[in-house]
């Protein structure tokens, strides 16, 4: 039997539902943080201090590759400073306990773990095969893969958990997201591209800003720092670990 039912084109609500398939999958109502203005000032000053410390350590050590110790130390300092200096609960910058996650967050997180590893393994298969054939493969894992995974966490704690949270509290969400992502893209983390040729700098800045915007929107919609931190860490590990430094 031929189905003569007319095809129904998706209306605005249907299109919105499709659009939520990734970034807008999370449908939480934004709640402006309620901590005092002085706490926000401390958050931003802590970011400045941590990034100044990171740059100083890198310059004195004459290297730009984060070692496991320095990556872990930076992340530890960032997490402790939120609690001890700003006086905030970690949940206030998006570090939620697994028991408080809803079904959407848990499902999305598990899918990200599986899909990201599969996609990177396929895309970077030649580089990964060559790396696995090296006698020093475990050295590469501990000196590059693990540190850069931790480094991804550090970046998200600072620029999403601390900077974005505070700027969104101070201003409208759109302004806070765009400014914090601009700082993430053009600030201390990636400033070195200003000294590169235009053929490298322009595509790198565009890619970093675009990917950062996805992370920023995911964090804003979900309120869950773990999701974007794990995504960032996995990407860092595979790209730098298999291809080498992208700087």
C-alpha positions as CSV (number, residue, x, y, z in Angstrom):
1,X,0.0,0.0,0.0
2,X,1.3,3.4,-0.9
3,X,1.5,5.8,2.0
4,X,-0.2,9.0,0.8
5,X,0.3,10.8,4.1
6,X,1.7,14.2,3.2
7,X,5.3,14.9,4.3
8,X,5.4,17.3,7.2
9,X,8.2,19.8,7.1
10,X,9.7,20.5,10.4
11,X,8.5,23.7,11.9
12,X,10.4,26.1,14.1
13,X,10.1,23.8,17.1
14,X,11.2,20.8,15.1
15,X,14.2,22.6,13.8
16,X,15.1,23.7,17.3
17,X,14.9,20.1,18.5
18,X,17.3,19.1,15.7
19,X,19.6,21.9,16.6
20,X,19.8,20.7,20.1
21,X,21.3,17.5,18.9
22,X,24.8,18.6,20.0
23,X,25.5,21.9,21.6
24,X,21.8,22.6,22.4
25,X,21.1,19.0,23.6
26,X,21.2,20.3,27.2
27,X,18.1,22.4,28.0
28,X,18.9,23.8,31.3
29,X,17.7,27.2,32.4
30,X,20.6,29.5,33.0
31,X,21.0,30.6,36.6
32,X,23.2,33.6,37.3
33,X,25.8,32.8,40.0
34,X,25.0,34.5,43.3
35,X,28.5,35.0,44.8
36,X,29.7,38.5,45.6
37,X,31.5,40.8,43.2
38,X,34.7,40.6,45.2
39,X,34.7,36.8,44.7
40,X,34.6,37.3,41.0
41,X,37.5,39.7,41.1
42,X,39.5,37.1,43.0
43,X,38.7,34.5,40.4
44,X,40.0,36.7,37.6
45,X,43.1,37.7,39.5
46,X,43.8,34.0,40.2
47,X,43.6,33.3,36.5
48,X,46.1,36.1,35.8
49,X,48.4,34.7,38.5
50,X,48.2,31.1,37.3
51,X,48.9,32.0,33.7
52,X,51.8,34.3,34.7
53,X,53.2,31.4,36.8
54,X,52.8,29.0,33.8
55,X,54.5,31.3,31.4
56,X,57.4,32.0,33.8
57,X,58.0,28.3,34.5
58,X,58.0,27.6,30.7
59,X,60.4,30.4,29.9
60,X,62.8,29.6,32.7
61,X,62.7,25.9,31.7
62,X,63.3,26.9,28.1
63,X,60.5,24.6,26.9
64,X,56.9,24.9,25.9
65,X,55.8,21.3,26.3
66,X,53.9,20.8,29.6
67,X,55.5,17.9,31.6
68,X,53.2,15.8,33.7
69,X,54.4,17.3,37.0
70,X,53.9,20.9,35.8
71,X,50.5,20.1,34.3
72,X,49.3,18.4,37.4
73,X,50.7,21.2,39.6
74,X,48.9,23.9,37.6
75,X,45.6,22.0,37.7
76,X,46.0,21.4,41.4
77,X,46.7,25.0,42.1
78,X,43.8,26.1,40.0
79,X,41.4,23.8,41.8
80,X,42.7,24.6,45.3
81,X,42.6,28.3,44.6
82,X,38.9,28.2,43.8
83,X,38.2,26.7,47.1
84,X,40.8,28.4,49.4
85,X,41.1,31.8,47.8
86,X,37.8,32.5,46.1
87,X,35.9,30.6,48.8
88,X,33.7,28.8,46.2
89,X,32.4,25.3,46.1
90,X,33.9,23.4,43.1
91,X,30.3,22.8,41.9
92,X,30.0,26.6,41.4
93,X,32.5,26.5,38.6
94,X,30.9,23.4,37.0
95,X,32.7,20.5,38.8
96,X,29.7,18.5,39.5
97,X,29.7,15.1,41.3
98,X,28.7,12.1,39.1
99,X,25.7,11.4,41.4
100,X,24.2,14.8,40.5
101,X,24.4,14.4,36.8
102,X,21.2,13.9,34.9
103,X,20.6,11.1,32.3
104,X,21.5,13.4,29.4
105,X,24.8,14.4,30.9
106,X,25.8,10.8,31.7
107,X,24.8,9.5,28.3
108,X,26.5,12.4,26.5
109,X,29.7,11.9,28.5
110,X,29.9,8.2,27.8
111,X,29.3,8.8,24.1
112,X,32.0,11.4,23.9
113,X,34.5,9.0,25.5
114,X,33.7,6.3,22.9
115,X,33.2,8.4,19.8
116,X,36.2,10.7,20.4
117,X,38.6,7.9,20.9
118,X,37.2,6.0,17.8
119,X,37.3,9.1,15.6
120,X,40.8,10.1,16.6
121,X,42.1,6.5,16.3
122,X,40.7,6.4,12.7
123,X,41.8,9.8,11.6
124,X,45.3,9.5,13.1
125,X,45.7,5.8,12.4
126,X,49.0,6.1,10.4
127,X,50.6,8.3,13.1
128,X,49.4,6.1,15.9
129,X,50.7,2.9,14.2
130,X,54.1,4.5,13.7
131,X,54.1,5.6,17.4
132,X,53.1,2.1,18.6
133,X,56.0,0.6,16.7
134,X,58.5,2.8,18.6
135,X,60.4,1.2,21.4
136,X,59.8,4.3,23.5
137,X,56.0,4.2,23.1
138,X,55.3,4.2,26.9
139,X,57.7,7.1,27.3
140,X,55.6,9.1,24.8
141,X,52.4,8.2,26.6
142,X,53.7,9.4,30.0
143,X,55.5,12.5,28.7
144,X,53.0,13.7,26.1
145,X,49.6,11.9,26.1
146,X,49.0,12.1,29.9
147,X,50.4,15.6,30.5
148,X,48.4,17.1,27.6
149,X,45.2,15.4,28.8
150,X,45.7,17.0,32.2
151,X,46.7,20.3,30.4
152,X,43.3,20.3,28.7
153,X,41.6,20.1,32.1
154,X,43.7,23.0,33.3
155,X,42.6,25.2,30.4
156,X,39.0,24.4,30.8
157,X,39.1,25.0,34.6
158,X,40.6,28.5,34.0
159,X,38.9,29.7,30.8
160,X,35.5,28.1,31.2
161,X,35.1,27.3,34.9
162,X,36.6,30.6,36.2
163,X,36.7,33.2,33.4
164,X,33.5,32.3,31.6
165,X,31.6,31.8,34.8
166,X,32.6,35.2,36.1
167,X,32.1,37.2,32.9
168,X,28.7,35.6,32.3
169,X,27.8,36.6,35.8
170,X,28.9,40.2,35.2
171,X,27.4,40.6,31.8
172,X,24.9,38.9,29.5
173,X,25.7,35.3,28.6
174,X,26.5,36.1,25.0
175,X,29.0,38.8,25.9
176,X,30.6,36.7,28.7
177,X,31.0,33.7,26.3
178,X,32.5,35.7,23.5
179,X,34.9,37.6,25.6
180,X,36.1,34.6,27.6
181,X,36.6,32.7,24.3
182,X,38.5,35.5,22.8
183,X,40.8,35.5,25.9
184,X,41.2,31.7,25.4
185,X,42.0,32.1,21.7
186,X,44.2,35.1,21.6
187,X,45.5,35.3,25.2
188,X,48.4,33.6,27.0
189,X,47.6,30.1,25.9
190,X,48.0,30.7,22.1
191,X,49.6,34.1,21.9
192,X,52.7,32.5,20.1
193,X,50.7,32.3,16.9
194,X,51.0,36.0,16.6
195,X,54.6,35.4,15.8
196,X,53.9,32.8,13.2
197,X,53.3,33.3,9.5
198,X,49.8,34.4,8.4
199,X,49.3,31.1,6.6
200,X,49.6,29.3,9.9
201,X,48.3,31.9,12.4
202,X,45.0,32.6,10.7
203,X,43.7,29.0,10.3
204,X,45.0,28.1,13.8
205,X,43.2,31.1,15.4
206,X,40.0,30.3,13.5
207,X,40.1,26.6,14.5
208,X,40.9,27.5,18.2
209,X,38.1,30.1,18.3
210,X,35.6,27.8,16.7
211,X,36.4,24.8,18.9
212,X,36.5,27.0,22.0
213,X,33.1,28.4,21.1
214,X,31.7,24.9,21.0
215,X,33.2,24.1,24.4
216,X,31.9,27.4,25.8
217,X,28.4,26.8,24.6
218,X,28.4,23.2,25.9
219,X,29.6,24.4,29.3
220,X,27.0,27.2,29.4
221,X,24.1,24.9,28.4
222,X,25.1,21.9,30.5
223,X,26.8,23.7,33.5
224,X,29.1,20.6,33.6
225,X,32.8,21.3,33.4
226,X,33.8,17.6,33.2
227,X,32.2,17.2,29.8
228,X,34.2,19.9,28.1
229,X,37.4,19.2,30.1
230,X,37.4,15.5,29.0
231,X,36.7,16.5,25.3
232,X,39.6,19.0,25.4
233,X,41.9,16.6,27.1
234,X,41.3,13.8,24.6
235,X,41.8,16.2,21.7
236,X,45.1,17.5,23.2
237,X,46.4,14.0,23.8
238,X,45.8,12.6,20.4
239,X,46.8,15.6,18.3
240,X,50.0,16.4,20.2
241,X,50.8,12.9,21.1
242,X,50.5,11.4,17.6
243,X,51.4,14.4,15.4
244,X,53.7,16.3,17.7
245,X,53.4,19.8,19.0
246,X,50.9,22.0,17.0
247,X,52.7,25.2,18.1
